[in-house]
Amino acid sequence: MGIVLAALLIVVLFGLGGFALHALWIIAVVMFLAWVIGFAFRSGESARWYRW
């Protein structure tokens, strides 16, 4: 019984980890797209895409 519960716990942890990693990838892609759009639509001669 203990082995079955341990296996179930491992499956649940991997499932939650996979969901968290998937969510982080979606957030990373959205942030990258926002950066690219901001870079593309920045106007003006003195406008820079970096802050320093």
PDB file of N, CA, C and O in Angstrom:
ATOM      1  N   MET A   1       0.827  -1.206   0.000  1.00  0.00           N
ATOM      2  CA  MET A   1       0.000   0.000   0.000  1.00  0.00           C
ATOM      3  C   MET A   1       0.863   1.258   0.000  1.00  0.00           C
ATOM      4  O   MET A   1       0.535   2.245  -0.658  1.00  0.00           O
ATOM      5  N   GLY A   2       1.970   1.215   0.743  1.00  0.00           N
ATOM      6  CA  GLY A   2       2.855   2.374   0.800  1.00  0.00           C
ATOM      7  C   GLY A   2       3.480   2.690  -0.538  1.00  0.00           C
ATOM      8  O   GLY A   2       3.668   3.858  -0.880  1.00  0.00           O
ATOM      9  N   ILE A   3       3.810   1.645  -1.310  1.00  0.00           N
ATOM     10  CA  ILE A   3       4.413   1.857  -2.637  1.00  0.00           C
ATOM     11  C   ILE A   3       3.404   2.501  -3.574  1.00  0.00           C
ATOM     12  O   ILE A   3       3.766   3.371  -4.366  1.00  0.00           O
ATOM     13  N   VAL A   4       2.160   2.091  -3.498  1.00  0.00           N
ATOM     14  CA  VAL A   4       1.113   2.673  -4.341  1.00  0.00           C
ATOM     15  C   VAL A   4       0.912   4.149  -3.992  1.00  0.00           C
ATOM     16  O   VAL A   4       0.773   4.981  -4.889  1.00  0.00           O
ATOM     17  N   LEU A   5       0.895   4.476  -2.715  1.00  0.00           N
ATOM     18  CA  LEU A   5       0.739   5.877  -2.313  1.00  0.00           C
ATOM     19  C   LEU A   5       1.946   6.714  -2.721  1.00  0.00           C
ATOM     20  O   LEU A   5       1.795   7.862  -3.139  1.00  0.00           O
ATOM     21  N   ALA A   6       3.138   6.143  -2.602  1.00  0.00           N
ATOM     22  CA  ALA A   6       4.340   6.866  -3.031  1.00  0.00           C
ATOM     23  C   ALA A   6       4.311   7.124  -4.535  1.00  0.00           C
ATOM     24  O   ALA A   6       4.651   8.218  -4.986  1.00  0.00           O
ATOM     25  N   ALA A   7       3.906   6.119  -5.309  1.00  0.00           N
ATOM     26  CA  ALA A   7       3.810   6.284  -6.763  1.00  0.00           C
ATOM     27  C   ALA A   7       2.760   7.342  -7.110  1.00  0.00           C
ATOM     28  O   ALA A   7       2.974   8.159  -8.005  1.00  0.00           O
ATOM     29  N   LEU A   8       1.630   7.326  -6.406  1.00  0.00           N
ATOM     30  CA  LEU A   8       0.587   8.323  -6.649  1.00  0.00           C
ATOM     31  C   LEU A   8       1.082   9.718  -6.312  1.00  0.00           C
ATOM     32  O   LEU A   8       0.794  10.670  -7.038  1.00  0.00           O
ATOM     33  N   LEU A   9       1.821   9.852  -5.221  1.00  0.00           N
ATOM     34  CA  LEU A   9       2.387  11.145  -4.830  1.00  0.00           C
ATOM     35  C   LEU A   9       3.366  11.654  -5.881  1.00  0.00           C
ATOM     36  O   LEU A   9       3.362  12.839  -6.216  1.00  0.00           O
ATOM     37  N   ILE A  10       4.202  10.763  -6.399  1.00  0.00           N
ATOM     38  CA  ILE A  10       5.159  11.160  -7.438  1.00  0.00           C
ATOM     39  C   ILE A  10       4.431  11.607  -8.697  1.00  0.00           C
ATOM     40  O   ILE A  10       4.810  12.607  -9.307  1.00  0.00           O
ATOM     41  N   VAL A  11       3.398  10.886  -9.091  1.00  0.00           N
ATOM     42  CA  VAL A  11       2.632  11.261 -10.286  1.00  0.00           C
ATOM     43  C   VAL A  11       1.978  12.625 -10.102  1.00  0.00           C
ATOM     44  O   VAL A  11       1.991  13.445 -11.020  1.00  0.00           O
ATOM     45  N   VAL A  12       1.406  12.874  -8.931  1.00  0.00           N
ATOM     46  CA  VAL A  12       0.769  14.166  -8.658  1.00  0.00           C
ATOM     47  C   VAL A  12       1.803  15.285  -8.681  1.00  0.00           C
ATOM     48  O   VAL A  12       1.540  16.348  -9.243  1.00  0.00           O
ATOM     49  N   LEU A  13       2.974  15.070  -8.083  1.00  0.00           N
ATOM     50  CA  LEU A  13       4.014  16.104  -8.079  1.00  0.00           C
ATOM     51  C   LEU A  13       4.503  16.410  -9.486  1.00  0.00           C
ATOM     52  O   LEU A  13       4.683  17.576  -9.837  1.00  0.00           O
ATOM     53  N   PHE A  14       4.720  15.375 -10.298  1.00  0.00           N
ATOM     54  CA  PHE A  14       5.135  15.619 -11.676  1.00  0.00           C
ATOM     55  C   PHE A  14       4.045  16.321 -12.473  1.00  0.00           C
ATOM     56  O   PHE A  14       4.340  17.156 -13.328  1.00  0.00           O
ATOM     57  N   GLY A  15       2.797  15.990 -12.202  1.00  0.00           N
ATOM     58  CA  GLY A  15       1.690  16.654 -12.897  1.00  0.00           C
ATOM     59  C   GLY A  15       1.613  18.127 -12.550  1.00  0.00           C
ATOM     60  O   GLY A  15       1.451  18.966 -13.436  1.00  0.00           O
ATOM     61  N   LEU A  16       1.728  18.452 -11.267  1.00  0.00           N
ATOM     62  CA  LEU A  16       1.701  19.856 -10.856  1.00  0.00           C
ATOM     63  C   LEU A  16       2.930  20.602 -11.358  1.00  0.00           C
ATOM     64  O   LEU A  16       2.826  21.763 -11.754  1.00  0.00           O
ATOM     65  N   GLY A  17       4.089  19.956 -11.349  1.00  0.00           N
ATOM     66  CA  GLY A  17       5.309  20.578 -11.867  1.00  0.00           C
ATOM     67  C   GLY A  17       5.200  20.871 -13.350  1.00  0.00           C
ATOM     68  O   GLY A  17       5.626  21.927 -13.816  1.00  0.00           O
ATOM     69  N   GLY A  18       4.629  19.934 -14.087  1.00  0.00           N
ATOM     70  CA  GLY A  18       4.435  20.156 -15.520  1.00  0.00           C
ATOM     71  C   GLY A  18       3.485  21.308 -15.789  1.00  0.00           C
ATOM     72  O   GLY A  18       3.708  22.095 -16.710  1.00  0.00           O
ATOM     73  N   PHE A  19       2.434  21.415 -15.000  1.00  0.00           N
ATOM     74  CA  PHE A  19       1.493  22.523 -15.168  1.00  0.00           C
ATOM     75  C   PHE A  19       2.160  23.848 -14.854  1.00  0.00           C
ATOM     76  O   PHE A  19       1.950  24.830 -15.566  1.00  0.00           O
ATOM     77  N   ALA A  20       2.973  23.891 -13.782  1.00  0.00           N
ATOM     78  CA  ALA A  20       3.657  25.131 -13.406  1.00  0.00           C
ATOM     79  C   ALA A  20       4.650  25.532 -14.488  1.00  0.00           C
ATOM     80  O   ALA A  20       4.738  26.709 -14.841  1.00  0.00           O
ATOM     81  N   LEU A  21       5.392  24.578 -15.013  1.00  0.00           N
ATOM     82  CA  LEU A  21       6.347  24.896 -16.082  1.00  0.00           C
ATOM     83  C   LEU A  21       5.627  25.377 -17.333  1.00  0.00           C
ATOM     84  O   LEU A  21       6.100  26.289 -18.011  1.00  0.00           O
ATOM     85  N   HIS A  22       4.503  24.778 -17.638  1.00  0.00           N
ATOM     86  CA  HIS A  22       3.719  25.205 -18.797  1.00  0.00           C
ATOM     87  C   HIS A  22       3.232  26.647 -18.604  1.00  0.00           C
ATOM     88  O   HIS A  22       3.299  27.457 -19.529  1.00  0.00           O
ATOM     89  N   ALA A  23       2.752  26.954 -17.423  1.00  0.00           N
ATOM     90  CA  ALA A  23       2.282  28.313 -17.132  1.00  0.00           C
ATOM     91  C   ALA A  23       3.441  29.310 -17.221  1.00  0.00           C
ATOM     92  O   ALA A  23       3.259  30.415 -17.732  1.00  0.00           O
ATOM     93  N   LEU A  24       4.625  28.937 -16.732  1.00  0.00           N
ATOM     94  CA  LEU A  24       5.784  29.828 -16.815  1.00  0.00           C
ATOM     95  C   LEU A  24       6.199  30.067 -18.266  1.00  0.00           C
ATOM     96  O   LEU A  24       6.595  31.178 -18.618  1.00  0.00           O
ATOM     97  N   TRP A  25       6.113  29.044 -19.104  1.00  0.00           N
ATOM     98  CA  TRP A  25       6.426  29.241 -20.523  1.00  0.00           C
ATOM     99  C   TRP A  25       5.435  30.203 -21.173  1.00  0.00           C
ATOM    100  O   TRP A  25       5.830  31.045 -21.980  1.00  0.00           O
ATOM    101  N   ILE A  26       4.160  30.088 -20.830  1.00  0.00           N
ATOM    102  CA  ILE A  26       3.154  30.991 -21.404  1.00  0.00           C
ATOM    103  C   ILE A  26       3.443  32.424 -20.965  1.00  0.00           C
ATOM    104  O   ILE A  26       3.372  33.343 -21.782  1.00  0.00           O
ATOM    105  N   ILE A  27       3.767  32.628 -19.688  1.00  0.00           N
ATOM    106  CA  ILE A  27       4.081  33.968 -19.193  1.00  0.00           C
ATOM    107  C   ILE A  27       5.320  34.512 -19.892  1.00  0.00           C
ATOM    108  O   ILE A  27       5.356  35.686 -20.261  1.00  0.00           O
ATOM    109  N   ALA A  28       6.339  33.670 -20.080  1.00  0.00           N
ATOM    110  CA  ALA A  28       7.562  34.105 -20.749  1.00  0.00           C
ATOM    111  C   ALA A  28       7.290  34.523 -22.192  1.00  0.00           C
ATOM    112  O   ALA A  28       7.841  35.522 -22.653  1.00  0.00           O
ATOM    113  N   VAL A  29       6.466  33.789 -22.900  1.00  0.00           N
ATOM    114  CA  VAL A  29       6.150  34.131 -24.292  1.00  0.00           C
ATOM    115  C   VAL A  29       5.362  35.439 -24.354  1.00  0.00           C
ATOM    116  O   VAL A  29       5.616  36.267 -25.229  1.00  0.00           O
ATOM    117  N   VAL A  30       4.416  35.635 -23.447  1.00  0.00           N
ATOM    118  CA  VAL A  30       3.633  36.878 -23.429  1.00  0.00           C
ATOM    119  C   VAL A  30       4.537  38.071 -23.136  1.00  0.00           C
ATOM    120  O   VAL A  30       4.412  39.111 -23.783  1.00  0.00           O
ATOM    121  N   MET A  31       5.442  37.936 -22.172  1.00  0.00           N
ATOM    122  CA  MET A  31       6.356  39.034 -21.855  1.00  0.00           C
ATOM    123  C   MET A  31       7.298  39.330 -23.020  1.00  0.00           C
ATOM    124  O   MET A  31       7.591  40.494 -23.294  1.00  0.00           O
ATOM    125  N   PHE A  32       7.771  38.299 -23.705  1.00  0.00           N
ATOM    126  CA  PHE A  32       8.636  38.497 -24.867  1.00  0.00           C
ATOM    127  C   PHE A  32       7.886  39.223 -25.980  1.00  0.00           C
ATOM    128  O   PHE A  32       8.435  40.127 -26.610  1.00  0.00           O
ATOM    129  N   LEU A  33       6.645  38.838 -26.222  1.00  0.00           N
ATOM    130  CA  LEU A  33       5.853  39.515 -27.255  1.00  0.00           C
ATOM    131  C   LEU A  33       5.606  40.976 -26.892  1.00  0.00           C
ATOM    132  O   LEU A  33       5.642  41.843 -27.766  1.00  0.00           O
ATOM    133  N   ALA A  34       5.356  41.259 -25.617  1.00  0.00           N
ATOM    134  CA  ALA A  34       5.174  42.643 -25.186  1.00  0.00           C
ATOM    135  C   ALA A  34       6.459  43.441 -25.400  1.00  0.00           C
ATOM    136  O   ALA A  34       6.402  44.604 -25.800  1.00  0.00           O
ATOM    137  N   TRP A  35       7.610  42.834 -25.139  1.00  0.00           N
ATOM    138  CA  TRP A  35       8.892  43.514 -25.342  1.00  0.00           C
ATOM    139  C   TRP A  35       9.120  43.793 -26.822  1.00  0.00           C
ATOM    140  O   TRP A  35       9.563  44.882 -27.187  1.00  0.00           O
ATOM    141  N   VAL A  36       8.820  42.815 -27.680  1.00  0.00           N
ATOM    142  CA  VAL A  36       9.017  42.989 -29.121  1.00  0.00           C
ATOM    143  C   VAL A  36       8.084  44.068 -29.656  1.00  0.00           C
ATOM    144  O   VAL A  36       8.502  44.887 -30.475  1.00  0.00           O
ATOM    145  N   ILE A  37       6.837  44.087 -29.215  1.00  0.00           N
ATOM    146  CA  ILE A  37       5.890  45.103 -29.668  1.00  0.00           C
ATOM    147  C   ILE A  37       6.330  46.480 -29.202  1.00  0.00           C
ATOM    148  O   ILE A  37       6.259  47.442 -29.967  1.00  0.00           O
ATOM    149  N   GLY A  38       6.784  46.590 -27.961  1.00  0.00           N
ATOM    150  CA  GLY A  38       7.288  47.866 -27.464  1.00  0.00           C
ATOM    151  C   GLY A  38       8.523  48.319 -28.217  1.00  0.00           C
ATOM    152  O   GLY A  38       8.683  49.513 -28.467  1.00  0.00           O
ATOM    153  N   PHE A  39       9.395  47.399 -28.582  1.00  0.00           N
ATOM    154  CA  PHE A  39      10.584  47.731 -29.358  1.00  0.00           C
ATOM    155  C   PHE A  39      10.216  48.180 -30.755  1.00  0.00           C
ATOM    156  O   PHE A  39      10.827  49.110 -31.281  1.00  0.00           O
ATOM    157  N   ALA A  40       9.219  47.533 -31.378  1.00  0.00           N
ATOM    158  CA  ALA A  40       8.839  47.827 -32.756  1.00  0.00           C
ATOM    159  C   ALA A  40       8.111  49.164 -32.877  1.00  0.00           C
ATOM    160  O   ALA A  40       8.282  49.873 -33.869  1.00  0.00           O
ATOM    161  N   PHE A  41       7.308  49.511 -31.885  1.00  0.00           N
ATOM    162  CA  PHE A  41       6.481  50.711 -31.994  1.00  0.00           C
ATOM    163  C   PHE A  41       7.055  51.917 -31.273  1.00  0.00           C
ATOM    164  O   PHE A  41       6.387  52.945 -31.167  1.00  0.00           O
ATOM    165  N   ARG A  42       8.292  51.812 -30.771  1.00  0.00           N
ATOM    166  CA  ARG A  42       8.915  52.970 -30.133  1.00  0.00           C
ATOM    167  C   ARG A  42       9.225  53.984 -31.216  1.00  0.00           C
ATOM    168  O   ARG A  42       9.796  53.638 -32.250  1.00  0.00           O
ATOM    169  N   SER A  43       8.855  55.234 -30.986  1.00  0.00           N
ATOM    170  CA  SER A  43       9.044  56.246 -32.014  1.00  0.00           C
ATOM    171  C   SER A  43      10.021  57.308 -31.541  1.00  0.00           C
ATOM    172  O   SER A  43      10.281  57.447 -30.346  1.00  0.00           O
ATOM    173  N   GLY A  44      10.550  58.043 -32.485  1.00  0.00           N
ATOM    174  CA  GLY A  44      11.448  59.145 -32.154  1.00  0.00           C
ATOM    175  C   GLY A  44      12.896  58.780 -32.395  1.00  0.00           C
ATOM    176  O   GLY A  44      13.288  57.615 -32.319  1.00  0.00           O
ATOM    177  N   GLU A  45      13.691  59.812 -32.690  1.00  0.00           N
ATOM    178  CA  GLU A  45      15.109  59.594 -32.972  1.00  0.00           C
ATOM    179  C   GLU A  45      15.870  59.239 -31.688  1.00  0.00           C
ATOM    180  O   GLU A  45      16.781  58.412 -31.716  1.00  0.00           O
ATOM    181  N   SER A  46      15.499  59.857 -30.576  1.00  0.00           N
ATOM    182  CA  SER A  46      16.258  59.656 -29.351  1.00  0.00           C
ATOM    183  C   SER A  46      15.727  58.499 -28.506  1.00  0.00           C
ATOM    184  O   SER A  46      16.282  58.197 -27.449  1.00  0.00           O
ATOM    185  N   ALA A  47      14.669  57.860 -28.960  1.00  0.00           N
ATOM    186  CA  ALA A  47      14.093  56.757 -28.183  1.00  0.00           C
ATOM    187  C   ALA A  47      15.038  55.561 -28.229  1.00  0.00           C
ATOM    188  O   ALA A  47      15.522  55.170 -29.291  1.00  0.00           O
ATOM    189  N   ARG A  48      15.286  54.993 -27.057  1.00  0.00           N
ATOM    190  CA  ARG A  48      16.140  53.825 -26.963  1.00  0.00           C
ATOM    191  C   ARG A  48      15.345  52.680 -26.354  1.00  0.00           C
ATOM    192  O   ARG A  48      14.424  52.902 -25.568  1.00  0.00           O
ATOM    193  N   TRP A  49      15.702  51.462 -26.717  1.00  0.00           N
ATOM    194  CA  TRP A  49      14.987  50.318 -26.178  1.00  0.00           C
ATOM    195  C   TRP A  49      15.596  49.835 -24.875  1.00  0.00           C
ATOM    196  O   TRP A  49      15.075  48.908 -24.254  1.00  0.00           O
ATOM    197  N   TYR A  50      16.678  50.441 -24.457  1.00  0.00           N
ATOM    198  CA  TYR A  50      17.278  50.108 -23.174  1.00  0.00           C
ATOM    199  C   TYR A  50      17.234  51.339 -22.283  1.00  0.00           C
ATOM    200  O   TYR A  50      16.991  52.445 -22.767  1.00  0.00           O
ATOM    201  N   ARG A  51      17.466  51.163 -20.984  1.00  0.00           N
ATOM    202  CA  ARG A  51      17.245  52.251 -20.031  1.00  0.00           C
ATOM    203  C   ARG A  51      18.518  52.900 -19.523  1.00  0.00           C
ATOM    204  O   ARG A  51      18.438  53.943 -18.875  1.00  0.00           O
ATOM    205  N   TRP A  52      19.687  52.335 -19.784  1.00  0.00           N
ATOM    206  CA  TRP A  52      20.895  52.939 -19.251  1.00  0.00           C
ATOM    207  C   TRP A  52      21.548  53.904 -20.199  1.00  0.00           C
ATOM    208  O   TRP A  52      22.582  54.487 -19.872  1.00  0.00           O
TER     209      TRP A  52
END
